Amino acid sequence: MAWQDEYDQVEDRLKKFWEDNPNGRIDTKVIHVNADFTNAIHRCEVYKDINDENPVSTGIAQDQQGPKGANQTSWIENGETSAVGRALANWTYAAKKRPSVTEMQKVENLKPSQVTKSAAQTSNSKGYTPPPSVQKKLDGAVTDSDLKGKSIEDKLETIGVSVEEKVVITKGTVEPKCISCDSELWDNRMDKATGKIGQGYPDWKCKNRECKAGKNGTPRAYYMDSYNAEQEAPQEWYMPDVVKARAVEDVKENEAPF
C-alpha cells in the first residue's frame, strides 16, 4: 500500500461536501506572502449554504516554493488546496488521517534542508514521523551504530537533514480588546501552539478580573473558531492585511505582482 492511501484526497472531501451541500460555498484567500514571494499562507472558509454569514469551519495552510514537482511551479495553488482540505477536515470530512495527500506531498517536494513538521503536527506534537521518501534516506545512509538509540530527529541530523519546527502566530489589523469592557487581553495562541498549555484554553482572555461577561461570571474568553457567536473572535484580531496585486502596467519584467 502506498503512503498516499493513508490520507484523503482533497478532491474526495470536496466531492462529498458538494453532495451533502449543493448550495454550499467555499471561499479561499491569500492572507500573507513573504517578501521574496516564496512562501504564502492561505485561509479557507466553508459555508453550509451560500447565503450563510458565518462559516461552519475554517482552515489555514502554509506552502512554499520547492525544487521539484508541483511545488516548483504551482506552490500557491497547492497551498490553497491544502487550506480547503483542512477546512473540510475541521468540519466532518476527514475519513482517514487529518492531513490530506496534498499536505503530505508538500513535505516530499522540499529540499532536505527545508523539511519541517506538517501543519497538523506543529501545534502540540513532540514527535516527528517523516514521510516514506525521507525515511528511506535513513536506510543504509549510515551504520547501525551511528543511529542506535537516537530519536528520529537525531537520526535525520546524522544524515544531514535538518528538522525545524515552525509556529506561525499572525497579527491582525487591530489591537484585540475585550468586546465587553474594552480591556486588554491575554494572547494564549503561542502557548497553545507550543504545548505549554492545553488546547482547551481560549485563544484570548480578558485581563480585567472584574469583567463578568464570560461563562459562569468569569472574564470573557474568545476563540479563533467557535460555534458560540459571543466567543468568536473578530477576524481583524488575527487576519493580516491581504497582499494586493499591483496593476499590470506597474509590474516590471521578472518582478512579482505583489
Residue pairs with C-beta under 8 A, 6 or more apart in sequence:
3 104
3 131
3 132
4 101
4 104
4 105
6 96
6 97
7 96
7 97
7 99
7 100
7 101
7 103
7 104
8 85
8 89
8 93
8 94
8 95
8 96
8 97
8 100
8 101
9 100
9 101
9 102
10 81
10 82
10 84
10 85
10 88
10 100
10 101
10 102
12 95
13 84
13 85
13 88
13 89
13 93
13 94
13 95
13 100
14 26
14 84
14 88
16 93
17 24
17 26
17 46
17 88
17 93
18 24
21 48
21 49
23 49
23 50
24 46
24 47
24 48
24 49
24 50
25 46
25 47
25 49
25 50
25 52
26 44
26 45
26 46
26 47
26 84
26 87
27 44
27 45
27 47
27 55
28 42
28 43
28 44
28 45
28 80
28 83
28 84
29 42
29 43
29 242
30 40
30 41
30 42
30 76
30 80
30 242
30 243
31 41
31 42
31 43
31 60
31 170
31 239
31 240
31 242
32 40
32 41
32 170
32 240
32 243
33 39
33 40
33 41
33 243
33 258
34 40
37 256
37 258
38 64
38 65
39 62
39 63
39 64
39 65
40 62
40 63
40 64
40 75
40 76
40 79
41 60
41 61
41 62
41 79
41 168
41 170
42 60
42 61
42 62
42 63
42 79
42 80
42 82
42 83
43 58
43 59
43 60
43 83
43 239
44 58
44 59
44 60
44 61
44 80
44 83
44 84
44 86
44 87
45 55
45 57
45 58
45 87
46 55
46 56
46 57
46 58
46 59
46 87
46 88
46 90
46 91
47 54
47 55
47 56
48 56
54 229
54 232
55 87
56 91
57 87
57 88
57 90
57 91
57 225
58 87
58 90
58 224
58 225
59 82
59 83
59 84
59 85
59 86
59 87
59 88
59 89
59 90
60 83
60 86
60 119
61 79
61 80
61 82
61 83
61 85
61 86
61 103
61 119
62 79
62 119
62 166
62 168
63 71
63 75
63 76
63 78
63 79
63 82
63 106
64 71
64 75
64 110
64 114
65 71
65 72
65 75
66 72
66 75
66 106
66 109
66 110
66 111
66 114
67 109
67 110
67 111
68 109
69 105
69 108
69 109
70 77
70 78
70 105
70 109
71 78
71 106
71 109
71 110
72 109
78 102
78 105
78 106
81 100
81 102
82 100
82 102
82 103
82 106
82 119
85 99
85 100
85 102
85 103
86 98
86 99
86 100
86 103
86 119
86 120
88 94
89 98
89 99
89 100
90 225
98 120
99 118
99 119
99 120
103 118
103 119
103 120
104 118
104 131
106 118
107 115
107 116
107 118
107 130
107 131
107 134
108 131
108 133
108 134
110 116
112 134
112 137
112 160
112 161
112 162
113 161
113 162
115 130
115 134
115 156
115 161
115 162
115 163
115 164
116 122
116 163
116 164
116 165
116 166
117 125
117 128
117 163
117 165
117 166
121 128
121 129
122 165
122 166
122 167
122 193
123 167
123 192
123 193
123 195
123 199
124 192
124 193
124 194
124 195
124 199
126 195
127 152
128 152
128 153
128 163
129 152
130 152
130 156
134 156
134 161
137 159
137 161
138 147
138 155
138 156
138 159
141 159
142 158
142 159
146 158
147 155
147 158
150 158
153 163
156 162
156 163
157 163
167 190
167 193
167 194
169 189
169 190
169 193
170 238
170 239
170 240
171 238
171 240
172 234
172 235
172 236
172 237
172 238
172 239
172 240
173 236
173 239
173 240
173 241
174 234
174 236
174 237
176 185
176 187
176 204
176 222
176 233
176 237
177 183
177 184
177 185
178 184
178 185
178 206
178 207
178 208
178 211
178 213
178 219
178 220
179 220
179 222
180 206
180 211
180 213
180 220
181 206
181 208
181 210
181 211
181 213
181 220
183 206
183 207
183 208
183 211
184 207
184 208
185 204
185 205
185 206
185 207
185 222
186 204
186 205
186 206
186 207
187 203
187 204
188 197
188 201
188 202
188 203
188 204
188 205
189 203
189 204
189 224
189 238
190 196
191 197
191 201
192 198
192 199
192 201
192 203
202 221
202 222
202 223
202 231
203 222
203 223
203 224
203 233
203 238
204 221
204 222
204 223
204 233
204 237
205 219
205 220
205 221
205 222
206 213
206 214
206 219
206 220
206 221
207 219
208 219
209 219
211 219
211 220
212 218
212 219
213 219
213 220
214 220
214 221
215 221
221 231
222 231
222 232
222 233
222 237
223 231
223 232
223 233
224 233
224 238
225 232
226 232
226 233
243 258
244 258
245 257
245 258
246 257
246 258
248 257
251 257
